[in-house]
């Protein structure tokens, strides 16, 4: 089972709009965290990348999730198309990140072993 290095509290989780691939919005629980995250603007993908680190209780190493935040509510199809181009996914994953204070509102999720 994984545990987040940047913890999200139940008290700051609230219902908010989440935009689907179709462009429609649905209400989902969104977590909140204001912290210093490693992030970068990826101009070629027109999105922000934020690194969310994790620690696993059964492993000495650290894992991380790279979250890509779109500027457009209906931009997911365009982003997915760009990521399919040769080298784009590797470029996004290897981008140079800098530490900066940010407000992060991800949909509620749980990391677990499969």
Secondary structure, 3 states (H helix, E strand, C coil): CEEECCCCCHHHCEEEEEECCCCCEEEEEECCEEEEEEEEEECCCCEEEEEEEEEECCCCCEEEEEEEEECCCCCHHHHHHHHCCCCHHHHHHCCCCEEEEEEECCECCCCCCC
